[in-house]
Amino acid sequence: MFLNAKKLSFLGLLLACAVLMVILSGLLEFNTLFLLAGASFGVGIAIRECGLRFGFGFYIASIFLSFFLAPNKFYCITFAAMGFYLVAAEFIYHKLSYVKWDMGKRLLILWVIKFLIFNIMFIPTLIFLPKLFYQGEMNTLLLAASIFIGQISLLVYDKAYSYFQKFIWGKIRGKLHL
């Protein structure tokens, strides 16, 4: 499957915007997570507009360009993790759309898999690299609180992504005629 010139140029502009947001997250410290989430939403847009294969290529290209251009490499790793979560979630959603179950069962399985994907990335990082999250000494109570806060962050991030795709990108997409 080939991309037409309109979609290819759209992906190029979207890539520039995503990388710019990663770069700005290192320069504007007060908006770091907001800008990184916005950049990762670009990965979801690429997947929904051009399919899983080209969306994954967009994800890889955005990681490489971010590592070359962004001043803070830690933010590139955070962006890569957020983008990977969206790639995996969109892949699972796409595969579950072929299953002949009712919608409630599919959504439950989707959320369980999203929860597993996030925790497979988050909990080992929290246990083996605690200095990435907290500069002091990590005790058991702080570890449990961090895991709980991570789960809440997952829900907020996923709901923000769903809202963005449905309402904000839905309005913009209609004006672009993609």
N, C-alpha and C positions, 0 to 999 in steps of 0.2 A: 504494500500500500504506500503510495506516494502522497506527500503533502502538497497542496497547491500553494502558490506563491503568497497568497493572502495569509494562510495559516502559518507558513514559515516565517514571514516577516512579523507576524503577531508573536510567535514564540521568541524571536530575537528581541523584540521590544520588552516582552515580559521577562526575559532573562536579564536584560539590562536593569529593569526595575527591581528585580529580586536581589541582584548583586549590589545594587546601589543601597537598598535597605540594609543589607548585611554590613556594608561599609559604614553607613550612617549609624548603625547600632554601636559601633566602636567609637564613633566620634561624639554622639549624643548619648551619654551614659544614662540619662534619666528616662529614656524611652527604649532601652535595650530589648526587653522581652516583647514589647509591642511591635517593634520593627522586625525582629527575628520571626515572630509569628506571621506578620504580613508577608515577609519574604517566602516563608514556607507555604503560605496560601497560594502563592504563584505556582508551586509544584502541583497543588491540587487542581488549579485552573488548567494547567498544561495537560494533566491526565484526562480531565473531563472533556476538554476541547479536542484533543488530538489522539486520545487512546493511551493505553498503558505503556506500550513500547516507546512512543515518542515522549510521553510524560516521564518515563524513567530516564531516557536520554537527557531530557531537560534537567532532571534532578542531578544527574552526574555532572553535566556541564556547569550547573550553578554552584556545585560544591567546588569543582576545580577553579573556576573563576574567582570564587570567594576566597579560597586559600591563597591565590596569587595576588589579589588586590586588597583584601581587607587587612587592616593593621592589627586587629586582635584575633588571633587564630582560635582562641577558646570560643569566641562567638561563632566561628565557622563550624566548630564541632557541635555546638548547640543547634545551629541551623540545620546541620546534617541530620541530627537526631530527630528534630521536629519534622523535617521533610521525609525522613524514612518512615516515621509513624504514619504520615499521610499517604505515602506510596503503598505501604502495607495495608492500610485501612481501605483505600480505594481498590486495591487488588482483591482483597477478601470480599468487599461489597460486590465487585464485578463477578467473582466466582459464585457467590451465593445467589446472584440473580438468576442463575440457571437451575437452581434447586427448586423443586415443585412443592415447597412447604408454604404454610400460611405466613403472612407478613410478620406476625408477632414472634413466631419461632425463629425466623431469619434474623430479625432485629436482636433478639436475645443472643443468638450465636455470634452475630457481628460484634455486639458489645463485649461478650466474653473474650473473643479473640483480640479485640482492641485492648482490653484490659491486660491480657497476657503479653501482648507485644510491648506495651508500655512498661510493664513491670519487669520483663526480661531485660530491657535496656536500663531502667531506672534503678532497681534495687541493687544489682551487682555494682553499678557505678557508685551508688551511695555507700555501700559496704567497703569496697576496695579502694575507692578514691574519695574519702569523706572531705578532704581539704578543698575539693572543687565546690562544695556546698557550704561548708562552715569552717572557718579558720581556727576555731578553738578545738578543744577535745570533745570528741563525739561519744557520749555515753548512751546507754540503752534507751533511756527515756527520750533523749533528743533524736535518736535514730527512729524510734517508733513515731514520734511527732513528725519527723521529716517524711516518712513513708505515707502517713496520713495526709499531710499537706500536698504531697505529690499526687495522690489519688484525686484530691479536690482540684488540683491544677489540671489534671487530665480531663476531668469533666468540663471545666471552664473552657479549656482549649478546644475540645471537641465540639462543644456547643457553639463557641464563637466561629469555628470553621463551618459548621452546618448553617449557621445564620448568614455568614458571609456568602457562601455558595448560593443559598436560596434567595436571599433578598438583595444583597448588594451586587454580587456578580450577575445575578439574573437580570437586573435592570441595565447594567453596563453592557452585557452581552447582546441584549436586544438592539442596542444602538450601534454596535460594531458590525452586525450582520455576518457573523462567522459561520 
